[in-house]
Amino acid sequence: MTRHISSEKARANWRETLDAVAAGETVVIERYGEPVATLSPVLNEAETKSIHETTPTYDAFRVEDFKQQIIVEVLAELTARRETPRSWREELTALQASIAAHGGLNVGETTEEIVEHMRRTRQEVWDAEYAHLYR
């Protein structure tokens, strides 16, 4: 038999919940009406023997070879991307060239327009990335 309970009820009645599971009942714990965990009784030894596989599901040597291959590929990619360090002036010049190549900032000419654009952008980032944490 399966029983659904809220996380608050499970926390408040933890011992009773464990006793029900030990008696053979399956308990689904829900948070805000959505299932998040299932407690089920432990299988006895006869049932677990039929579940266990007799051989490993992977070959350890092939896994090690695969790991080594991944390491070689990542190191090769990192080496290929390595650039010579640039000074802050060179970085600033590159940033200015990039902005100019893309048509500038397109926010206006006055300081107030630029500040207002930054405020809107900051609000958009907040709404997209963090607002869900406070709802």
DAPEBEL-V381329 format. One line per field, one symbol per residue. ss: DSSP state (A for helix, B for strand, O for the rest). phi: phi as a letter, one per 20 degrees, with the letter a starting at -180 (. if undefined). psi: psi as a letter, one per 40 degrees, with the letter a starting at -180 (. if undefined). A space follows every 10 residues. Layout:
ss->???
phi->???
psi->???
This chain:
ss->OBBBBBAAAA AAOAAAAAAA AAOOOBBBBB BOOBBBBBBO OOOOAAAAAA AOOOOOOOOA AAAAAAAAAA AAAAAAAAAA AOOOOOOAAA AAAAAAAAAA AOOOOOOOOO AAAAAAAAAA AAAAAAAAAO AAAAO
phi->.dcdcfffff ffdgffffff fffoeddded clndfcbcdc ffffffffff efeecfebdf ffffffffff ffffffffff efdffdffff ffffffffff fenneldpde ffffffffff fffffgffdc fffde
psi->ihhhiidddd ddfddddddd ddeeihhhhi hfehheihhi ihiiddddde diidiieihd dddddddddd dddddddddd ehiiiiiddd dddddddddd deeadfeadi dddddddddd ddddddddde ddee.
